[in-house]
């Protein structure tokens, strides 16, 4: 299987409730979306259900 095919498998369709727009206009993914994705991206997301702390680079 090619790298491209691997990437296509990981695309998660966006549904209602998966994100909202911040007052500044940024897309903010919700806990619902993160759980659906199934893993922590370690980017310090506001609604990370996996407990990642960007300051310490660890899961809480």
N, C-alpha and C positions, 0 to 999 in steps of 0.2 A: 504494500500500500504506500502511496506517495505521501509526502508531507502535506500537500494540498488536500488530499482526501482526509487526513487526520484532522486538519483544521476545520473542514466542513462538518465533521462529526461533532465538534465541540461547540458549534454555534447554537446558542439557546434563543429560541424565539421570545421576543419581548411581549409581555401581556400587561393588561391593566394592573396597576399596583406594583409593578416591578421597579418603577422609578418616579421621581418627581423633579420639578425644576426648582432650584434654589432661588432666593431673591436676586442673586447675581446672574441667573440664567444658566447655571451649570446643571447637568443631568446628575442626579444623586440616586444611586441604586439602593433599593430597600433591602431589608433582611430577607424578604420573600425571594427576591432575585438571587441573592448570594446563596441561599440554601438550595435553590433550584440548580444553580451552577455547580455546587457540590464541593468546592475547595476554596481555600484562602489564597488570594493573589498577592498578599503581603504589601499592599499599597496604602494601608492605613485608612480604609474605607470607613465612612461615618457610621454605617449600620452593619459592620462586620459581625456575623454571629459566631465567628470562630475565635474571637478574643485576641486578635493580633494587635500588638502595641507597636506602632511605628517608632516611637522614641527609644524603646529598648530592643527593638528588632526581635521580639519574642511574643509567643502567645501567652495571654494572661491566665 
